[in-house]
Amino acid sequence: MSKIKVKQKKEAYVCHLSERQKYIVQDEKHNSKAFVPIQIDAGNFVEVVQVDGGLITGLPKGSNICDNLIYTIKDCSMGLNITWFIELKGTKNEHEAKHSIDQILESIQYMQDQVMYPQAEKYIKNRDYVFAAVAGAPDKTLPVINNKSLRMLCRKLQAISGKGREVKDMFTLFFYIKPNKNCMKAEVKKNAPPYDILCYNNRGGYIQYPSMLKKLLT
């Protein structure tokens, strides 16, 4: 796959993407095999932000936050302001997968601290929808998460979403990303939320952003 030229902001942890560009969200620093392939919809301009060690730094020992977020700067197609938190978990371990929920919750809490992290506030302020996802790896099976922390996270996502009252089921704001080598086109699976999105970094396997996320709500 050829390298994509992207516009970099002065912050090293932010990557600017414009309409129709493709990008793979991954965590090379920790050698995680999990990844999320995205393609930006026409009329959209976004930021891919490294949260852990980028947007948020200097945390106390033992604190864990999520890996990345995707932030809509401008949406000329649907007119929606969306933030999407992503935690890359290429693991079958149930405990580690469940811990990812706490990492996303903790990230939101830090970003709401305007004194310590004033630069982070914009990513969760005045958003129409705030989503979160845990991503796996092609050779791993993400365990289903069903615990108190997941309910807390979904309530939080709905509360900070400006259009949260229009969301009929708060669990649609959280989903699993499951890269699959046999996936020829990104698609939503399961009959009830939290949904799975199957994807891969092939020609048709990229997740269309933000249209595929909006599809989860309908």
TORPA-4810 file (N, C-alpha, C, O; in nm, 3 decimals):
<nodes>
NODE_1_0.085_-0.120_0.000_0.000_0.000_0.000_0.088_0.124_0.000_0.180_0.134_0.081_M
NODE_2_0.062_0.216_-0.088_0.143_0.337_-0.098_0.117_0.429_0.020_0.007_0.432_0.076_S
NODE_3_0.218_0.502_0.056_0.203_0.594_0.168_0.116_0.711_0.129_0.121_0.760_0.016_K
NODE_4_0.035_0.755_0.226_-0.057_0.866_0.200_0.003_0.992_0.257_0.045_0.996_0.373_I
NODE_5_0.008_1.093_0.178_0.058_1.222_0.226_-0.052_1.290_0.306_-0.161_1.314_0.255_K
NODE_6_-0.022_1.322_0.429_-0.118_1.388_0.515_-0.061_1.519_0.564_0.060_1.538_0.572_V
NODE_7_-0.152_1.610_0.596_-0.113_1.741_0.643_-0.091_1.734_0.792_-0.182_1.695_0.865_K
NODE_8_0.026_1.769_0.840_0.056_1.760_0.982_0.041_1.898_1.047_0.089_1.999_0.995_Q
NODE_9_-0.027_1.900_1.161_-0.031_2.021_1.241_0.100_2.031_1.318_0.182_1.939_1.317_K
NODE_10_0.118_2.142_1.384_0.243_2.160_1.458_0.253_2.061_1.574_0.364_2.027_1.616_K
NODE_11_0.138_2.013_1.627_0.142_1.911_1.730_0.175_1.777_1.665_0.107_1.734_1.572_E
NODE_12_0.280_1.712_1.715_0.324_1.587_1.654_0.223_1.475_1.672_0.226_1.376_1.599_A
NODE_13_0.133_1.490_1.771_0.037_1.383_1.799_-0.093_1.396_1.719_-0.185_1.317_1.738_Y
NODE_14_-0.100_1.495_1.631_-0.222_1.518_1.552_-0.193_1.499_1.404_-0.094_1.551_1.352_V
NODE_15_-0.278_1.424_1.337_-0.267_1.404_1.193_-0.395_1.455_1.127_-0.505_1.415_1.165_C
NODE_16_-0.381_1.541_1.030_-0.494_1.599_0.957_-0.528_1.512_0.837_-0.439_1.477_0.759_H
NODE_17_-0.653_1.478_0.819_-0.697_1.403_0.702_-0.812_1.477_0.633_-0.896_1.538_0.699_L
NODE_18_-0.814_1.470_0.502_-0.922_1.534_0.426_-1.003_1.428_0.353_-0.973_1.309_0.361_S
NODE_19_-1.106_1.473_0.282_-1.202_1.382_0.219_-1.135_1.279_0.129_-1.042_1.309_0.054_E
NODE_20_-1.186_1.157_0.139_-1.147_1.040_0.059_-1.010_0.982_0.094_-0.969_0.882_0.035_R
NODE_21_-0.940_1.043_0.188_-0.811_0.987_0.227_-0.830_0.862_0.312_-0.927_0.850_0.386_Q
NODE_22_-0.735_0.769_0.300_-0.734_0.648_0.379_-0.624_0.658_0.485_-0.521_0.723_0.465_K
NODE_23_-0.650_0.592_0.597_-0.554_0.598_0.707_-0.574_0.473_0.793_-0.686_0.425_0.808_Y
NODE_24_-0.465_0.423_0.849_-0.475_0.308_0.939_-0.433_0.351_1.079_-0.317_0.387_1.102_I
NODE_25_-0.526_0.346_1.172_-0.498_0.378_1.312_-0.435_0.254_1.374_-0.495_0.147_1.375_V
NODE_26_-0.313_0.269_1.426_-0.243_0.156_1.487_-0.150_0.205_1.596_-0.127_0.325_1.611_Q
NODE_27_-0.097_0.110_1.673_-0.011_0.142_1.786_0.122_0.069_1.770_0.144_-0.035_1.831_D
NODE_28_0.208_0.125_1.689_0.338_0.063_1.664_0.428_0.068_1.787_0.515_-0.017_1.806_E
NODE_29_0.406_0.168_1.871_0.491_0.186_1.990_0.484_0.065_2.081_0.585_0.023_2.137_K
NODE_30_0.365_0.007_2.097_0.347_-0.106_2.187_0.335_-0.239_2.112_0.298_-0.341_2.169_H
NODE_31_0.368_-0.236_1.983_0.366_-0.357_1.900_0.231_-0.428_1.899_0.224_-0.550_1.886_N
NODE_32_0.125_-0.352_1.912_-0.009_-0.411_1.908_-0.045_-0.447_1.764_-0.015_-0.372_1.671_S
NODE_33_-0.108_-0.562_1.746_-0.150_-0.605_1.614_-0.289_-0.552_1.578_-0.336_-0.568_1.465_K
NODE_34_-0.353_-0.488_1.674_-0.485_-0.430_1.648_-0.470_-0.308_1.558_-0.372_-0.235_1.567_A
NODE_35_-0.568_-0.286_1.471_-0.566_-0.167_1.386_-0.707_-0.135_1.339_-0.797_-0.219_1.343_F
NODE_36_-0.724_-0.010_1.295_-0.854_0.036_1.245_-0.832_0.110_1.114_-0.776_0.220_1.116_V
NODE_37_-0.874_0.054_1.002_-0.859_0.122_0.873_-0.980_0.212_0.846_-1.094_0.167_0.849_P
NODE_38_-0.955_0.339_0.819_-1.065_0.433_0.794_-1.046_0.504_0.660_-0.933_0.520_0.613_I
NODE_39_-1.156_0.544_0.602_-1.154_0.631_0.484_-1.251_0.745_0.508_-1.365_0.723_0.548_Q
NODE_40_-1.205_0.866_0.485_-1.285_0.985_0.515_-1.387_1.009_0.405_-1.354_1.008_0.287_I
NODE_41_-1.512_1.029_0.446_-1.619_1.056_0.350_-1.597_1.189_0.278_-1.529_1.278_0.329_D
NODE_42_-1.656_1.201_0.161_-1.651_1.327_0.086_-1.709_1.439_0.171_-1.809_1.421_0.240_A
NODE_43_-1.645_1.555_0.164_-1.694_1.671_0.238_-1.654_1.674_0.383_-1.703_1.759_0.458_G
NODE_44_-1.565_1.583_0.425_-1.526_1.576_0.566_-1.376_1.603_0.583_-1.294_1.568_0.498_N
NODE_45_-1.345_1.665_0.696_-1.207_1.696_0.734_-1.192_1.662_0.881_-1.271_1.708_0.964_F
NODE_46_-1.092_1.581_0.914_-1.083_1.529_1.050_-0.941_1.536_1.104_-0.845_1.561_1.031_V
NODE_47_-0.930_1.514_1.234_-0.801_1.496_1.301_-0.798_1.355_1.359_-0.895_1.309_1.420_E
NODE_48_-0.686_1.287_1.340_-0.659_1.163_1.413_-0.559_1.200_1.522_-0.450_1.248_1.492_V
NODE_49_-0.596_1.177_1.646_-0.519_1.227_1.760_-0.467_1.112_1.845_-0.544_1.024_1.885_V
NODE_50_-0.339_1.113_1.872_-0.281_1.019_1.968_-0.310_1.073_2.107_-0.261_1.180_2.144_Q
NODE_51_-0.389_1.001_2.184_-0.429_1.048_2.317_-0.321_1.013_2.420_-0.269_1.101_2.488_V
NODE_52_-0.289_0.885_2.430_-0.191_0.837_2.528_-0.051_0.880_2.487_0.000_0.837_2.383_D
NODE_53_0.012_0.964_2.568_0.147_1.010_2.538_0.153_1.122_2.437_0.262_1.162_2.396_G
NODE_54_0.038_1.174_2.397_0.034_1.284_2.302_-0.051_1.397_2.355_0.000_1.494_2.412_G
NODE_55_-0.181_1.385_2.336_-0.274_1.486_2.387_-0.268_1.494_2.539_-0.274_1.602_2.597_L
NODE_56_-0.257_1.377_2.603_-0.252_1.371_2.750_-0.121_1.305_2.793_-0.093_1.191_2.756_I
NODE_57_-0.044_1.378_2.871_0.085_1.327_2.919_0.099_1.356_3.068_0.016_1.424_3.127_T
NODE_58_0.207_1.304_3.126_0.238_1.334_3.266_0.141_1.277_3.366_0.119_1.335_3.472_G
NODE_59_0.082_1.163_3.333_-0.016_1.102_3.423_0.051_1.031_3.540_0.166_0.988_3.530_L
NODE_60_-0.020_1.020_3.652_0.035_0.946_3.767_0.060_0.800_3.730_-0.005_0.746_3.641_P
NODE_61_0.153_0.738_3.797_0.184_0.598_3.773_0.060_0.512_3.797_-0.011_0.530_3.896_K
NODE_62_0.035_0.421_3.707_-0.082_0.335_3.720_-0.203_0.385_3.644_-0.301_0.312_3.630_G
NODE_63_-0.196_0.508_3.593_-0.307_0.561_3.514_-0.297_0.508_3.371_-0.188_0.501_3.314_S
NODE_64_-0.410_0.473_3.316_-0.413_0.421_3.179_-0.523_0.491_3.101_-0.636_0.503_3.150_N
NODE_65_-0.491_0.535_2.981_-0.591_0.600_2.898_-0.592_0.535_2.760_-0.509_0.449_2.731_I
NODE_66_-0.686_0.577_2.677_-0.701_0.512_2.547_-0.596_0.559_2.448_-0.524_0.656_2.472_C
NODE_67_-0.588_0.489_2.336_-0.482_0.514_2.239_-0.507_0.637_2.151_-0.420_0.723_2.140_D
NODE_68_-0.624_0.643_2.089_-0.648_0.746_1.987_-0.791_0.797_1.991_-0.879_0.738_2.054_N
NODE_69_-0.812_0.907_1.922_-0.947_0.952_1.893_-0.949_1.011_1.753_-0.847_1.057_1.701_L
NODE_70_-1.067_1.010_1.695_-1.090_1.073_1.565_-1.191_1.184_1.586_-1.295_1.164_1.648_I
NODE_71_-1.159_1.300_1.533_-1.234_1.423_1.563_-1.274_1.492_1.433_-1.188_1.526_1.351_Y
NODE_72_-1.402_1.512_1.415_-1.451_1.583_1.297_-1.427_1.733_1.312_-1.478_1.796_1.405_T
NODE_73_-1.350_1.788_1.220_-1.330_1.933_1.216_-1.443_1.998_1.138_-1.502_2.097_1.181_I
NODE_74_-1.474_1.940_1.023_-1.578_1.995_0.936_-1.646_1.881_0.862_-1.580_1.793_0.806_K
NODE_75_-1.779_1.884_0.861_-1.858_1.783_0.791_-1.957_1.854_0.701_-2.057_1.908_0.747_D
NODE_76_-1.927_1.854_0.571_-2.014_1.922_0.475_-2.120_1.828_0.417_-2.202_1.870_0.336_C
NODE_77_-2.118_1.702_0.458_-2.215_1.606_0.404_-2.334_1.590_0.497_-2.448_1.609_0.454_S
NODE_78_-2.310_1.555_0.624_-2.420_1.537_0.719_-2.428_1.648_0.822_-2.526_1.658_0.896_M
NODE_79_-2.325_1.732_0.828_-2.326_1.844_0.922_-2.315_1.802_1.067_-2.369_1.869_1.155_G
NODE_80_-2.244_1.692_1.094_-2.235_1.639_1.230_-2.095_1.658_1.288_-1.995_1.638_1.219_L
NODE_81_-2.090_1.695_1.414_-1.964_1.702_1.488_-1.950_1.574_1.570_-2.027_1.551_1.663_N
NODE_82_-1.853_1.493_1.536_-1.837_1.362_1.599_-1.697_1.347_1.656_-1.598_1.391_1.597_I
NODE_83_-1.689_1.283_1.773_-1.563_1.238_1.830_-1.574_1.088_1.852_-1.676_1.039_1.900_T
NODE_84_-1.468_1.016_1.816_-1.469_0.871_1.826_-1.342_0.825_1.897_-1.232_0.840_1.844_W
NODE_85_-1.358_0.770_2.018_-1.246_0.718_2.096_-1.215_0.575_2.051_-1.306_0.496_2.028_F
NODE_86_-1.086_0.543_2.040_-1.044_0.410_1.998_-0.938_0.355_2.093_-0.837_0.420_2.121_I
NODE_87_-0.963_0.235_2.141_-0.863_0.163_2.219_-0.824_0.037_2.142_-0.910_-0.045_2.109_E
NODE_88_-0.696_0.023_2.113_-0.645_-0.090_2.035_-0.608_-0.204_2.128_-0.512_-0.195_2.205_L
NODE_89_-0.684_-0.313_2.120_-0.663_-0.427_2.210_-0.654_-0.555_2.129_-0.754_-0.624_2.112_K
NODE_90_-0.538_-0.589_2.081_-0.521_-0.712_2.006_-0.503_-0.829_2.099_-0.394_-0.887_2.106_G
NODE_91_-0.610_-0.866_2.171_-0.598_-0.969_2.274_-0.724_-1.052_2.284_-0.833_-1.006_2.251_T
NODE_92_-0.708_-1.176_2.330_-0.823_-1.262_2.362_-0.853_-1.259_2.512_-0.953_-1.313_2.557_K
NODE_93_-0.764_-1.195_2.587_-0.774_-1.193_2.732_-0.894_-1.110_2.777_-0.901_-0.990_2.749_N
NODE_94_-0.987_-1.173_2.847_-1.110_-1.104_2.887_-1.083_-0.990_2.983_-1.145_-0.884_2.972_E
NODE_95_-0.990_-1.009_3.077_-0.959_-0.903_3.174_-0.902_-0.781_3.105_-0.941_-0.668_3.136_H
NODE_96_-0.810_-0.802_3.011_-0.751_-0.689_2.938_-0.854_-0.617_2.853_-0.853_-0.495_2.843_E
NODE_97_-0.943_-0.694_2.791_-1.047_-0.632_2.709_-1.140_-0.546_2.795_-1.177_-0.436_2.756_A
NODE_98_-1.177_-0.597_2.911_-1.264_-0.521_3.001_-1.194_-0.394_3.051_-1.257_-0.290_3.070_K
NODE_99_-1.063_-0.404_3.071_-0.986_-0.289_3.118_-0.989_-0.175_3.016_-0.975_-0.058_3.054_H
NODE_100_-1.006_-0.207_2.890_-1.010_-0.104_2.786_-1.126_-0.007_2.807_-1.115_0.110_2.771_S
NODE_101_-1.234_-0.055_2.864_-1.349_0.033_2.892_-1.310_0.139_2.995_-1.342_0.257_2.981_I
NODE_102_-1.240_0.095_3.100_-1.193_0.189_3.202_-1.095_0.290_3.144_-1.092_0.406_3.186_D
NODE_103_-1.015_0.246_3.049_-0.919_0.337_2.986_-0.990_0.450_2.910_-0.947_0.565_2.914_Q
NODE_104_-1.098_0.416_2.841_-1.174_0.518_2.767_-1.244_0.612_2.865_-1.243_0.734_2.846_I
NODE_105_-1.304_0.555_2.970_-1.370_0.638_3.071_-1.271_0.735_3.136_-1.302_0.853_3.155_L
NODE_106_-1.153_0.684_3.169_-1.052_0.768_3.233_-1.004_0.878_3.139_-0.975_0.989_3.183_E
NODE_107_-0.996_0.846_3.011_-0.955_0.947_2.912_-1.054_1.063_2.910_-1.014_1.180_2.908_S
NODE_108_-1.181_1.031_2.910_-1.285_1.136_2.908_-1.275_1.221_3.033_-1.289_1.343_3.026_I
NODE_109_-1.252_1.158_3.147_-1.241_1.233_3.273_-1.125_1.332_3.268_-1.138_1.446_3.312_Q
NODE_110_-1.011_1.287_3.217_-0.896_1.377_3.206_-0.926_1.491_3.110_-0.886_1.606_3.134_Y
NODE_111_-0.994_1.462_3.002_-1.023_1.565_2.902_-1.124_1.667_2.953_-1.132_1.778_2.901_M
NODE_112_-1.201_1.629_3.053_-1.295_1.723_3.114_-1.228_1.812_3.219_-1.290_1.904_3.272_Q
NODE_113_-1.101_1.784_3.249_-1.025_1.865_3.344_-0.964_1.983_3.268_-0.856_1.971_3.210_D
NODE_114_-1.033_2.096_3.269_-0.991_2.212_3.191_-0.866_2.279_3.247_-0.798_2.353_3.176_Q
NODE_115_-0.837_2.253_3.373_-0.719_2.314_3.435_-0.592_2.239_3.393_-0.494_2.300_3.351_V
NODE_116_-0.596_2.106_3.404_-0.477_2.026_3.373_-0.456_2.008_3.222_-0.343_2.008_3.175_M
NODE_117_-0.567_1.992_3.148_-0.555_1.962_3.006_-0.648_2.051_2.923_-0.741_2.002_2.859_Y
NODE_118_-0.623_2.183_2.923_-0.710_2.275_2.849_-0.712_2.248_2.700_-0.812_2.278_2.633_P
NODE_119_-0.603_2.193_2.645_-0.596_2.166_2.502_-0.684_2.048_2.460_-0.711_2.029_2.342_Q
NODE_120_-0.729_1.970_2.558_-0.809_1.850_2.529_-0.959_1.877_2.529_-1.036_1.797_2.477_A
NODE_121_-1.000_1.988_2.585_-1.143_2.015_2.603_-1.220_2.016_2.471_-1.333_1.968_2.465_E
NODE_122_-1.159_2.070_2.366_-1.232_2.085_2.240_-1.277_1.953_2.181_-1.373_1.948_2.105_K
NODE_123_-1.209_1.844_2.216_-1.239_1.715_2.156_-1.366_1.651_2.211_-1.418_1.556_2.153_Y
NODE_124_-1.416_1.702_2.323_-1.541_1.648_2.378_-1.647_1.756_2.400_-1.754_1.728_2.455_I
NODE_125_-1.618_1.877_2.359_-1.710_1.988_2.379_-1.790_2.015_2.252_-1.735_2.016_2.142_K
NODE_126_-1.920_2.037_2.269_-2.009_2.071_2.157_-2.005_1.964_2.047_-2.000_1.997_1.929_N
NODE_127_-2.007_1.839_2.086_-2.011_1.727_1.992_-2.154_1.679_1.977_-2.227_1.667_2.075_R
NODE_128_-2.195_1.651_1.856_-2.328_1.594_1.835_-2.333_1.450_1.886_-2.428_1.411_1.954_D
NODE_129_-2.229_1.373_1.853_-2.220_1.235_1.900_-2.077_1.205_1.942_-1.982_1.249_1.878_Y
NODE_130_-2.064_1.128_2.050_-1.935_1.079_2.094_-1.943_0.926_2.098_-2.024_0.869_2.171_V
NODE_131_-1.860_0.861_2.019_-1.856_0.716_2.010_-1.729_0.663_2.075_-1.634_0.737_2.099_F
NODE_132_-1.730_0.532_2.103_-1.609_0.465_2.151_-1.606_0.324_2.094_-1.710_0.262_2.074_A
NODE_133_-1.485_0.275_2.069_-1.470_0.140_2.015_-1.345_0.075_2.070_-1.245_0.141_2.098_A
NODE_134_-1.353_-0.056_2.084_-1.236_-0.138_2.116_-1.204_-0.219_1.991_-1.290_-0.286_1.935_V
NODE_135_-1.078_-0.211_1.949_-1.036_-0.277_1.825_-0.950_-0.398_1.855_-0.865_-0.395_1.944_A
NODE_136_-0.973_-0.504_1.778_-0.894_-0.625_1.792_-0.794_-0.640_1.679_-0.769_-0.548_1.602_G
NODE_137_-0.737_-0.759_1.671_-0.640_-0.793_1.566_-0.698_-0.905_1.481_-0.787_-0.977_1.527_A
NODE_138_-0.649_-0.922_1.358_-0.705_-1.025_1.269_-0.697_-1.167_1.325_-0.783_-1.249_1.296_P
NODE_139_-0.594_-1.195_1.404_-0.575_-1.330_1.455_-0.622_-1.346_1.599_-0.589_-1.445_1.664_D
NODE_140_-0.698_-1.250_1.648_-0.749_-1.256_1.786_-0.901_-1.243_1.786_-0.959_-1.182_1.696_K
NODE_141_-0.964_-1.300_1.887_-1.109_-1.287_1.902_-1.137_-1.201_2.024_-1.111_-1.243_2.137_T
NODE_142_-1.191_-1.083_2.002_-1.223_-0.996_2.114_-1.336_-1.056_2.197_-1.441_-1.090_2.142_L
NODE_143_-1.317_-1.072_2.327_-1.427_-1.121_2.410_-1.537_-1.017_2.425_-1.510_-0.897_2.422_P
NODE_144_-1.659_-1.062_2.439_-1.772_-0.971_2.458_-1.763_-0.911_2.598_-1.742_-0.982_2.696_V
NODE_145_-1.778_-0.781_2.605_-1.771_-0.710_2.733_-1.913_-0.680_2.781_-1.991_-0.618_2.710_I
NODE_146_-1.944_-0.724_2.899_-2.077_-0.700_2.956_-2.061_-0.680_3.105_-2.076_-0.774_3.184_N
NODE_147_-2.031_-0.557_3.144_-2.010_-0.530_3.286_-2.058_-0.389_3.321_-2.108_-0.316_3.236_N
NODE_148_-2.043_-0.355_3.446_-2.088_-0.226_3.497_-2.015_-0.110_3.429_-2.075_-0.006_3.400_K
NODE_149_-1.885_-0.129_3.403_-1.807_-0.023_3.341_-1.858_0.011_3.201_-1.858_0.128_3.162_S
NODE_150_-1.900_-0.090_3.125_-1.953_-0.065_2.991_-2.080_0.018_2.998_-2.100_0.109_2.918_L
NODE_151_-2.167_-0.014_3.092_-2.290_0.066_3.108_-2.256_0.209_3.148_-2.317_0.304_3.099_R
NODE_152_-2.157_0.224_3.237_-2.114_0.358_3.277_-2.059_0.435_3.157_-2.089_0.554_3.141_M
NODE_153_-1.980_0.368_3.074_-1.923_0.434_2.957_-2.032_0.478_2.861_-2.029_0.591_2.811_L
NODE_154_-2.127_0.393_2.833_-2.233_0.428_2.739_-2.320_0.541_2.790_-2.364_0.626_2.713_C
NODE_155_-2.345_0.542_2.920_-2.420_0.655_2.978_-2.341_0.785_2.963_-2.398_0.890_2.934_R
NODE_156_-2.209_0.776_2.984_-2.124_0.894_2.970_-2.122_0.943_2.826_-2.132_1.063_2.801_K
NODE_157_-2.108_0.852_2.731_-2.107_0.889_2.589_-2.238_0.958_2.550_-2.237_1.057_2.477_L
NODE_158_-2.348_0.905_2.599_-2.477_0.964_2.569_-2.490_1.102_2.633_-2.547_1.193_2.574_Q
NODE_159_-2.437_1.116_2.755_-2.448_1.243_2.828_-2.368_1.355_2.762_-2.411_1.470_2.763_A
NODE_160_-2.252_1.323_2.703_-2.169_1.428_2.642_-2.197_1.443_2.493_-2.134_1.525_2.426_I
NODE_161_-2.291_1.365_2.441_-2.335_1.382_2.302_-2.447_1.485_2.299_-2.549_1.468_2.367_S
NODE_162_-2.430_1.590_2.219_-2.533_1.694_2.212_-2.667_1.642_2.165_-2.772_1.694_2.205_G
NODE_163_-2.665_1.539_2.081_-2.787_1.477_2.033_-2.816_1.346_2.108_-2.886_1.259_2.057_K
NODE_164_-2.761_1.335_2.228_-2.774_1.213_2.305_-2.917_1.172_2.334_-2.948_1.052_2.340_G
NODE_165_-3.005_1.268_2.350_-3.146_1.235_2.379_-3.214_1.169_2.261_-3.317_1.102_2.276_R
NODE_166_-3.157_1.188_2.142_-3.215_1.126_2.023_-3.168_0.982_2.005_-3.221_0.909_1.921_E
NODE_167_-3.069_0.942_2.083_-3.015_0.805_2.073_-3.107_0.710_2.148_-3.121_0.720_2.270_V
NODE_168_-3.170_0.620_2.077_-3.268_0.530_2.137_-3.205_0.426_2.228_-3.264_0.387_2.329_K
NODE_169_-3.087_0.380_2.193_-3.017_0.279_2.272_-2.875_0.326_2.292_-2.798_0.336_2.197_D
NODE_170_-2.839_0.355_2.417_-2.706_0.411_2.444_-2.593_0.316_2.403_-2.481_0.361_2.380_M
NODE_171_-2.621_0.187_2.394_-2.517_0.091_2.358_-2.478_0.099_2.210_-2.380_0.037_2.169_F
NODE_172_-2.553_0.175_2.130_-2.512_0.196_1.991_-2.393_0.290_1.980_-2.331_0.300_1.874_T
NODE_173_-2.359_0.359_2.089_-2.246_0.451_2.088_-2.113_0.380_2.114_-2.006_0.441_2.104_L
NODE_174_-2.121_0.253_2.148_-2.001_0.171_2.167_-2.005_0.052_2.072_-2.112_-0.006_2.049_F
NODE_175_-1.889_0.015_2.017_-1.888_-0.099_1.926_-1.749_-0.161_1.922_-1.651_-0.105_1.972_F
NODE_176_-1.744_-0.279_1.862_-1.618_-0.353_1.847_-1.569_-0.343_1.703_-1.649_-0.348_1.609_Y
NODE_177_-1.439_-0.328_1.686_-1.377_-0.331_1.554_-1.305_-0.464_1.540_-1.217_-0.497_1.620_I
NODE_178_-1.342_-0.542_1.438_-1.285_-0.674_1.420_-1.225_-0.688_1.280_-1.295_-0.725_1.186_K
NODE_179_-1.095_-0.658_1.266_-1.030_-0.679_1.137_-1.036_-0.827_1.097_-1.011_-0.915_1.178_P
NODE_180_-1.068_-0.850_0.972_-1.084_-0.987_0.923_-1.025_-0.994_0.783_-1.068_-0.920_0.693_N
NODE_181_-0.928_-1.082_0.763_-0.859_-1.091_0.635_-0.953_-1.127_0.520_-0.923_-1.099_0.404_K
NODE_182_-1.065_-1.190_0.553_-1.160_-1.231_0.450_-1.266_-1.125_0.420_-1.353_-1.145_0.335_N
NODE_183_-1.257_-1.013_0.490_-1.356_-0.906_0.472_-1.323_-0.825_0.346_-1.218_-0.763_0.336_C
NODE_184_-1.415_-0.827_0.250_-1.394_-0.753_0.126_-1.455_-0.613_0.131_-1.420_-0.526_0.051_M
NODE_185_-1.548_-0.594_0.225_-1.613_-0.464_0.242_-1.650_-0.447_0.387_-1.708_-0.537_0.448_K
NODE_186_-1.619_-0.332_0.444_-1.652_-0.306_0.584_-1.803_-0.315_0.604_-1.880_-0.263_0.524_A
NODE_187_-1.845_-0.382_0.711_-1.987_-0.400_0.735_-2.017_-0.412_0.883_-1.931_-0.451_0.962_E
NODE_188_-2.140_-0.379_0.918_-2.188_-0.389_1.056_-2.252_-0.525_1.076_-2.334_-0.569_0.996_V
NODE_189_-2.213_-0.593_1.186_-2.267_-0.724_1.217_-2.339_-0.722_1.352_-2.326_-0.627_1.429_K
NODE_190_-2.416_-0.827_1.378_-2.496_-0.848_1.499_-2.630_-0.777_1.487_-2.642_-0.672_1.424_K
NODE_191_-2.729_-0.837_1.549_-2.866_-0.784_1.540_-2.897_-0.682_1.649_-2.996_-0.610_1.642_N
NODE_192_-2.811_-0.676_1.750_-2.836_-0.584_1.861_-2.705_-0.523_1.907_-2.600_-0.587_1.896_A
NODE_193_-2.709_-0.400_1.958_-2.586_-0.337_2.007_-2.540_-0.399_2.139_-2.620_-0.459_2.212_P
NODE_194_-2.411_-0.385_2.170_-2.305_-0.325_2.089_-2.276_-0.406_1.962_-2.269_-0.529_1.965_P
NODE_195_-2.260_-0.334_1.850_-2.240_-0.397_1.722_-2.093_-0.430_1.698_-2.004_-0.378_1.766_Y
NODE_196_-2.070_-0.517_1.601_-1.936_-0.543_1.551_-1.922_-0.474_1.414_-2.015_-0.475_1.334_D
NODE_197_-1.806_-0.416_1.389_-1.775_-0.371_1.254_-1.659_-0.456_1.203_-1.549_-0.454_1.258_I
NODE_198_-1.686_-0.530_1.097_-1.582_-0.609_1.032_-1.514_-0.522_0.927_-1.581_-0.448_0.855_L
NODE_199_-1.384_-0.530_0.919_-1.310_-0.442_0.828_-1.175_-0.505_0.796_-1.137_-0.607_0.854_C
NODE_200_-1.103_-0.443_0.704_-0.965_-0.483_0.674_-0.902_-0.376_0.586_-0.971_-0.295_0.525_Y
NODE_201_-0.770_-0.379_0.582_-0.699_-0.277_0.504_-0.677_-0.323_0.360_-0.566_-0.323_0.308_N
NODE_202_-0.788_-0.363_0.297_-0.785_-0.393_0.155_-0.869_-0.288_0.082_-0.909_-0.188_0.142_N
NODE_203_-0.895_-0.309_-0.043_-0.960_-0.205_-0.124_-1.094_-0.160_-0.067_-1.120_-0.040_-0.058_R
NODE_204_-1.179_-0.254_-0.029_-1.313_-0.216_0.017_-1.335_-0.231_0.166_-1.446_-0.211_0.215_G
NODE_205_-1.229_-0.266_0.239_-1.246_-0.297_0.380_-1.234_-0.181_0.476_-1.246_-0.200_0.597_G
NODE_206_-1.211_-0.061_0.425_-1.195_0.056_0.512_-1.330_0.103_0.567_-1.431_0.101_0.497_Y
NODE_207_-1.331_0.144_0.693_-1.451_0.198_0.756_-1.473_0.339_0.706_-1.385_0.424_0.719_I
NODE_208_-1.589_0.364_0.649_-1.622_0.497_0.600_-1.658_0.587_0.718_-1.752_0.559_0.793_Q
NODE_209_-1.582_0.694_0.734_-1.605_0.785_0.846_-1.652_0.920_0.795_-1.589_0.976_0.705_Y
NODE_210_-1.763_0.976_0.849_-1.838_0.926_0.965_-1.964_0.846_0.931_-2.039_0.809_1.021_P
NODE_211_-1.989_0.819_0.805_-2.119_0.762_0.766_-2.147_0.626_0.830_-2.261_0.596_0.864_S
NODE_212_-2.043_0.542_0.847_-2.067_0.411_0.905_-2.104_0.422_1.053_-2.182_0.342_1.104_M
NODE_213_-2.048_0.520_1.121_-2.083_0.540_1.263_-2.226_0.590_1.275_-2.300_0.548_1.365_L
NODE_214_-2.264_0.678_1.187_-2.403_0.728_1.189_-2.501_0.615_1.160_-2.612_0.613_1.213_K
NODE_215_-2.459_0.521_1.077_-2.544_0.406_1.043_-2.576_0.322_1.166_-2.683_0.261_1.171_K
NODE_216_-2.486_0.319_1.264_-2.509_0.241_1.385_-2.630_0.290_1.463_-2.693_0.213_1.536_L
NODE_217_-2.663_0.417_1.447_-2.772_0.477_1.525_-2.909_0.456_1.462_-3.011_0.481_1.526_L
NODE_218_-2.911_0.409_1.337_-3.040_0.397_1.267_-3.092_0.254_1.264_-3.198_0.228_1.208_T
</nodes>
